[in-house]
Amino acid sequence: MFSNGGTQALTFLLIMVMVRGEVQEKLSSDCKDFLYMGTLLRGLNDDSLKIICQYYNGAPRFVTLYDTCDLIPVYSAYIFKRSDGSKKTEASWMYEPQLSISSGSRNMEVFPAGDLQRRFEESQAVLLDYSDTVNYERGQLNPDEHQDNPDDKAATYTLTNVVPQDRRFNIGPWKDHEHKIRRRLNNYCRGTAYMVTGVTTSGRTIRRNNVNRVAIPTFLWSAYCCPNFDRNAPPEERSKFPAFGSHGLNDKDNNQVQEMSLQDLQDFLRLVTYVDSSFQIFYGNCVTPQMSLKSLQDYVGETEIRVWLQ
């Protein structure tokens, strides 16, 4: 049998014939740069889902698919930047004018004080929604520790990049997982690392003034794609490239994060959320079109290539 990584690599030869990715024309070229092969996740279709190219200080920083009914991001897609994991200090929380004011700035802006937030609370979460929560914190899907530039770090502090996370899960297993991924990509990714972090929901919400406001995720999930990686990495790390995934239960108990193949993560999400059967996180499952037969041999081994070709 092929190893999991070998199977992913070899399926490239079929993928190029069978799969065509869709490029979202609404995104400018500089925003498509945050997505592997410039391609949005496939298989997510709903009128309430809005694509946001998140701008801060005049430059695009990452891409979010935002649910204007649940008032949380479905996922954030970003490029991982090598860093020491430090967090930005004195960050101000921001909102997204693109969701509320058609003629407004495309740059995220700092929340106004008090009741002024109510001007745009119909289309997105506001700080008032999180003010009285006890068990849940504002958890970033694109975490500042996966960014290095101060402006890139600051841009992660927008509520369109935030979901309610159980406090124990956020500061425990999920934070440990973010550290693990940062160290792995720092050490073994040799090119661009594309990341997508998202959620599943099941109907639970944060309520404010007896009104359902912000959906509480059931699971958080994450995946990365790094086609150019260190093929001399230790076997246990090399097996997690070019792509790997994970998910964890957003709860105070039984919340350990499980790592798995990209295909297993996609199969899991097809079962627990509203994606359709064509759901795909990375174009071609992160197998680069430039990968030659020689590089496949280096990756999965000459014997496996020979057996597969028979």
C-alpha positions in Angstrom: 0.0 0.0 0.0 1.1 3.5 -0.6 1.9 5.8 2.3 -0.6 8.7 2.8 1.8 11.2 1.4 2.6 9.0 -1.5 -1.0 8.6 -2.4 -1.5 12.4 -2.4 1.4 12.9 -4.7 0.5 10.2 -7.2 -3.1 11.4 -7.5 -1.7 14.5 -9.1 -1.4 12.5 -12.4 -5.2 12.0 -12.3 -6.1 15.3 -10.8 -4.8 17.3 -13.7 -7.1 15.5 -16.0 -10.2 15.2 -13.8 -10.3 18.4 -11.7 -10.7 22.0 -12.8 -10.3 24.8 -10.2 -12.5 27.9 -10.2 -10.8 31.2 -9.8 -13.0 33.8 -8.1 -13.1 36.9 -10.4 -14.2 39.1 -7.6 -10.8 39.0 -6.1 -8.0 41.2 -7.4 -4.7 39.6 -8.3 -3.0 40.7 -5.2 -5.7 39.1 -3.1 -5.6 35.8 -5.0 -1.9 35.6 -3.9 -3.1 34.4 -0.5 -4.7 31.4 -2.1 -2.9 28.4 -3.5 -3.0 28.6 -7.3 -5.2 31.7 -6.8 -8.2 29.5 -6.1 -10.9 29.8 -3.5 -12.1 26.7 -1.6 -14.5 24.8 -3.7 -17.9 23.5 -2.6 -19.1 26.3 -0.4 -22.2 28.1 -1.8 -24.6 30.2 0.1 -26.0 33.7 -0.5 -25.0 34.8 3.1 -21.3 34.1 2.5 -19.3 37.1 1.5 -15.7 37.1 0.2 -13.6 39.8 1.9 -10.1 40.8 0.9 -8.9 42.1 4.2 -7.1 45.4 3.8 -5.1 47.1 6.5 -3.0 50.3 6.2 -3.5 50.4 2.4 -2.4 46.8 1.6 -4.2 43.4 1.3 -3.4 41.1 4.2 -5.5 37.9 3.8 -8.8 36.6 2.5 -11.9 35.7 4.5 -15.2 34.0 3.7 -17.7 35.7 6.0 -21.1 34.5 7.0 -23.3 37.6 7.4 -26.1 35.5 9.1 -23.9 33.7 11.6 -21.7 36.8 12.0 -18.5 34.8 11.9 -15.9 33.9 9.3 -16.3 30.5 7.7 -12.6 30.5 7.1 -9.6 32.8 6.7 -7.0 32.1 4.1 -3.5 33.5 4.6 0.2 33.1 3.8 2.2 31.9 6.8 5.2 34.1 7.6 8.2 32.7 9.5 8.2 34.2 13.0 9.3 33.8 16.6 5.6 33.5 17.6 5.4 36.8 19.4 2.0 38.5 19.7 1.4 42.1 18.8 1.0 44.3 21.9 -1.6 47.0 22.3 -3.6 45.9 19.3 -7.0 47.6 18.7 -10.0 45.5 17.5 -11.4 46.5 14.2 -14.5 46.0 12.0 -14.9 45.7 8.2 -16.4 48.7 6.3 -16.7 46.6 3.1 -19.6 44.7 4.8 -21.6 47.7 5.9 -20.9 50.8 3.8 -20.8 50.4 0.0 -18.9 53.7 -0.5 -16.7 53.2 2.6 -13.0 52.6 2.9 -11.8 49.1 2.0 -9.4 49.3 5.0 -10.5 47.7 8.2 -11.1 50.4 10.9 -11.0 50.6 14.7 -14.3 50.2 16.4 -16.0 53.4 17.5 -17.0 53.7 21.1 -20.3 52.5 22.6 -23.6 52.6 20.7 -22.0 53.8 17.5 -21.2 50.1 16.8 -24.9 49.5 16.2 -24.6 51.3 12.9 -23.2 48.1 11.3 -24.2 45.3 13.7 -26.7 43.9 11.2 -23.9 42.7 8.9 -21.1 41.7 11.3 -20.2 41.0 14.9 -19.4 44.0 17.1 -17.5 44.2 20.4 -20.8 44.4 22.3 -21.5 40.8 21.3 -18.4 39.6 23.2 -18.7 42.0 26.2 -20.7 39.7 28.5 -19.5 36.3 27.4 -17.9 34.3 30.2 -16.8 31.0 28.6 -15.9 32.3 25.1 -13.0 34.4 23.9 -12.3 36.1 20.6 -10.3 33.5 18.8 -8.4 34.5 15.6 -8.5 32.1 12.6 -5.5 33.9 11.1 -3.4 34.1 14.3 -1.0 37.0 14.8 1.8 34.4 15.7 1.7 33.1 12.2 2.6 36.6 10.9 5.9 38.5 11.2 5.3 42.1 9.9 3.7 44.4 12.5 1.0 45.5 10.0 0.2 41.8 9.1 -0.1 41.1 12.9 -2.3 44.1 13.5 -4.6 43.1 10.6 -5.5 39.8 12.4 -7.3 41.9 15.0 -10.6 42.3 13.1 -13.8 40.7 14.2 -14.2 39.4 10.7 -11.2 37.1 11.5 -12.6 36.1 14.9 -14.9 33.3 16.2 -16.1 32.6 19.8 -13.6 30.0 21.2 -14.0 28.2 24.5 -11.4 29.7 26.7 -9.8 26.4 27.8 -9.6 25.3 24.2 -8.2 28.6 23.0 -5.4 28.9 25.5 -4.8 25.1 25.6 -5.0 22.6 22.7 -5.6 25.1 19.9 -2.8 27.4 21.0 -0.4 24.5 21.3 -1.4 23.4 17.8 -0.7 26.9 16.4 2.7 26.7 18.0 3.4 23.3 16.5 2.4 24.4 13.0 4.6 27.5 13.3 7.6 25.5 14.3 7.0 22.9 11.6 6.7 25.4 8.8 9.5 27.5 10.1 11.8 24.5 10.0 10.7 22.5 7.0 8.8 24.7 4.5 11.2 26.0 2.0 8.8 28.1 -0.1 5.4 29.7 0.4 3.1 28.1 2.9 -0.6 28.7 2.2 -2.9 28.2 5.2 -6.7 28.0 5.6 -8.4 27.9 9.1 -12.1 27.5 9.4 -15.1 26.4 11.5 -18.2 24.2 11.6 -21.4 25.3 13.3 -24.4 23.5 14.7 -26.8 26.2 15.7 -25.5 27.4 19.1 -25.1 31.2 19.4 -24.0 34.0 21.7 -27.2 35.9 22.5 -27.4 39.6 23.3 -30.6 41.3 24.5 -32.4 38.0 24.0 -31.5 37.9 20.3 -29.3 35.3 18.7 -26.2 37.1 17.5 -22.9 35.2 16.9 -22.6 31.5 16.0 -20.5 29.4 18.3 -18.3 27.0 16.3 -18.5 23.3 17.0 -15.1 22.5 15.5 -12.2 24.5 14.4 -10.1 23.1 11.6 -7.0 24.1 9.8 -4.9 23.0 6.8 -1.6 24.1 5.2 -0.1 23.6 1.7 3.6 23.9 1.2 4.7 22.3 -2.2 8.4 23.3 -1.7 9.5 21.5 1.5 12.7 20.0 3.0 12.8 16.4 1.6 15.6 15.7 4.1 13.3 16.5 7.1 12.8 13.7 9.7 10.4 11.1 8.3 7.7 11.9 10.9 7.7 15.5 9.7 8.3 14.8 6.0 5.1 12.7 6.0 3.1 15.8 6.8 4.1 17.6 3.5 3.1 19.0 1.1 -0.2 19.3 2.9 -1.8 18.3 6.2 -4.8 19.1 8.2 -6.3 19.1 11.7 -9.5 19.7 13.7 -10.4 20.2 17.3 -13.7 20.4 19.3 -14.4 23.9 20.5 -15.2 22.8 24.1 -13.6 22.8 27.5 -13.5 18.9 27.5 -12.5 16.3 24.9 -10.9 19.1 22.9 -7.6 17.7 21.8 -6.6 18.7 18.3 -6.2 15.8 15.9 -3.9 16.0 12.9 -4.7 14.1 9.7 -4.2 14.0 6.0 -5.8 16.7 3.9 -8.1 14.1 2.3 -9.3 12.8 5.8 -10.0 16.4 6.9 -12.0 17.1 3.7 -14.0 13.9 4.3 -14.6 14.9 7.9 -15.9 18.3 6.8 -18.2 16.8 4.2 -19.9 14.9 7.1 -20.2 17.7 9.6 -20.9 20.8 7.7 -22.8 22.2 4.7 -20.1 21.8 2.0 -21.1 19.8 -1.1 -19.5 16.7 -2.5 -17.0 18.8 -4.6 -15.5 20.4 -1.5 -11.8 21.0 -1.8 -9.5 23.1 0.3 -6.5 23.5 -2.0 -6.5 23.3 -5.8 -5.4 19.8 -6.8 -5.0 18.9 -3.1 -1.8 21.0 -3.1 0.1 18.8 -5.7 2.0 21.3 -7.8 1.6 21.1 -11.6 5.3 21.5 -11.9 6.0 18.3 -10.0 8.0 16.0 -12.3 8.1 12.2 -12.3 11.6 12.5 -10.9 10.4 14.6 -7.9 7.5 12.1 -7.4 10.2 9.4 -7.2 12.2 11.3 -4.7 9.0 11.9 -2.7 7.3 8.5 -2.6 10.2 6.1 -3.5 11.2 4.4 -6.7 9.6 1.1 -5.8 6.2 2.7 -5.3 6.4 4.6 -8.6 7.3 1.3 -10.4 4.5 -0.6 -8.9 2.0 2.1 -9.7 3.1 2.3 -13.3 2.6 -1.5 -13.9 
